[in-house]
Amino acid sequence: MIARMILNNVLHRPIRTLITVIAVAVEVMLVIIVVGLTSGLVAESAKRVEGVGADIMVQPPSASVFMAFSGAPMPIRLGDKLGEMKYVKSVAPVLLQFNSTNGLDIIYGIDPESFRKVSGGFVFHTGGDLEMPNDILVDDVYSRSKHVVTGQMLHILDHDFHVAGIVEHGKGARLFVFLHTLQDLAGATDKASVFFIKCERPDDTDTVIDEIRALLPRYEIRPLKDFITLMTSSNLPGLQAFINTMIGIAVSIGFLVIFLSMYTTIIERTREIGVLKSLGASKVYIVQVILSESTLLCVAGILVGIAFSYGSRAVFLKLFPTLTILISGEWIFKAAVIAILGGLLGSSYPAWLASRRDPVEALAYE
């Protein structure tokens, strides 16, 4: 009986029901996509840094674990001292430069020989290694997304680079140039942002870290095997606040639309509520009907929102192939709970208002 009444109420105003469901779906989609985009970018960045193949990463004091936020305050000569340590096989200085010309990419300024010793070298799809000062290597993901081919000129950092080769992705950055070339462009002569260190054996990592900390007590020394666990939104200033703000906006959208829909429903059904109460319906029954209807709308919105999320991810990845959007079951569940709670909160006042209707006044309502 009550289920049929709720279903009839929902279908009685199809346009309003559709708008409410879409609003809840947008709420769910915002939560899933925002969290999926941020967590995807963080995880993908961490995976590429680990792919360099080093055992240890040395950064300047107070440097962020998010390497895009690192500067170049370390003198390049520190690499010689690090290379002289026991159990250290090779050291690769790298200068980082953030490029926003055609997207959000990090450029690695490398010394090809030392970087090869640490990482094992690049796997080339086409072309060859860096040879001339203005050469640049791009990975296959960047090549596909930007339609870059070997031999063409690439304008980055207000400078024209010659694409020397297309390499397999996963070696830290998507773009690689000579270290000294990037130093000149960035005004960071004889400076490096990070030193990647390869140990003689993986078991020597802790010993080498202790030795580096004794030499450079204020520097950030991190084992790369644990790097991905450090790459979380809480370690990036402002990212968690951004996520919370977007979730708050999404909840506000769902709350306001549910509130307006349920409030309008109560006004339109004044006589119906009067009939129910005159037939003996209790306040609890009236509240149950309103909240159940709200829950049904939220459930429909959640299902549509999940579909919207996967559809939006497909569109984003089609337009921006370098993006990574992770849609996890955990956040689908959290988004569903947020939508349900927001919907129940939004319908609580209209439900309370309906339960307090005087049956005589309600029956006389025109």
VENKA-V26354 format. One record per backbone hydrogen bond with DSSP energy under -1.0 kcal/mol. CO is the residue of the C=O (numbers start at 1). NH is the residue of the N-H. Records with the same first field share a line. If there is no record, write none. Layout:
# VENKA-V26354
CO = NH, NH
This chain:
# VENKA-V26354
1 = 5
2 = 6
3 = 7
4 = 8
5 = 9
6 = 10
7 = 11
8 = 12
13 = 17
14 = 18
15 = 19
16 = 20
17 = 21
18 = 22
19 = 23
20 = 24
21 = 25
22 = 26
23 = 27
24 = 28
25 = 29
26 = 30
27 = 31
28 = 32
29 = 33
30 = 34
31 = 35
32 = 36
33 = 37
34 = 38
35 = 39
36 = 40, 326
37 = 41
38 = 42
39 = 43
40 = 44
41 = 45
42 = 46
43 = 47
44 = 48
45 = 49
46 = 50
47 = 51
49 = 52
50 = 53
55 = 224
56 = 197
57 = 222
58 = 195
59 = 220
60 = 63
66 = 69
67 = 70
74 = 192
75 = 78
76 = 79
77 = 81
78 = 82
79 = 83
80 = 84
82 = 85
85 = 88
87 = 200
90 = 198
92 = 196
94 = 193, 194
95 = 109
97 = 107
99 = 105
105 = 99
107 = 97
108 = 177
109 = 95
110 = 179
111 = 115
112 = 116
113 = 117
114 = 118
115 = 119
116 = 120
123 = 168
126 = 166
132 = 135
134 = 162
136 = 164
137 = 176
138 = 167
139 = 143
140 = 144
141 = 145
142 = 146
143 = 148
149 = 152
152 = 163
154 = 161
159 = 156
161 = 154
162 = 136
163 = 151
164 = 128
165 = 138
166 = 125, 126
167 = 140
171 = 173
174 = 139
175 = 108
176 = 137
177 = 110
178 = 182
179 = 183
180 = 184
181 = 185
182 = 186
183 = 188
188 = 191
190 = 76
192 = 74
194 = 94
195 = 58
196 = 92
197 = 55, 56
198 = 89, 90
201 = 204
202 = 205
204 = 208
205 = 209
206 = 210
207 = 211
208 = 212
209 = 213
210 = 214
211 = 215
212 = 216
216 = 219
220 = 59
222 = 57
223 = 226
224 = 227
227 = 230
230 = 232
232 = 235
233 = 236
236 = 239
238 = 242
239 = 243
240 = 244
241 = 245
242 = 246
243 = 247
244 = 248
245 = 249
246 = 250
247 = 251
248 = 252
249 = 253
250 = 254
251 = 255
252 = 256
253 = 257
254 = 258
255 = 259
256 = 260
257 = 261
258 = 262
259 = 263
260 = 264
261 = 265
262 = 266
263 = 267
264 = 268
265 = 269
267 = 270
269 = 273
270 = 274
271 = 275
272 = 276
273 = 277
274 = 278
275 = 279
276 = 281
277 = 280
282 = 286
283 = 287
284 = 288
285 = 289
286 = 290
287 = 291
288 = 292
289 = 293
290 = 294
291 = 295
292 = 296
293 = 297
294 = 298
295 = 299
296 = 300
297 = 301
298 = 302
299 = 303
300 = 304
301 = 305
302 = 306
303 = 307
304 = 308
305 = 309
306 = 310
307 = 311
308 = 312
309 = 313
310 = 314
311 = 315
312 = 316
313 = 317
314 = 318
315 = 319
316 = 320
320 = 323
328 = 332
329 = 333
330 = 334
331 = 335
332 = 336
333 = 337
334 = 338
335 = 339
336 = 340
337 = 341
338 = 342
339 = 343
340 = 344
341 = 345
342 = 346
343 = 347
347 = 351
348 = 352
349 = 353
350 = 354
351 = 355
354 = 357
358 = 362
359 = 363
360 = 364
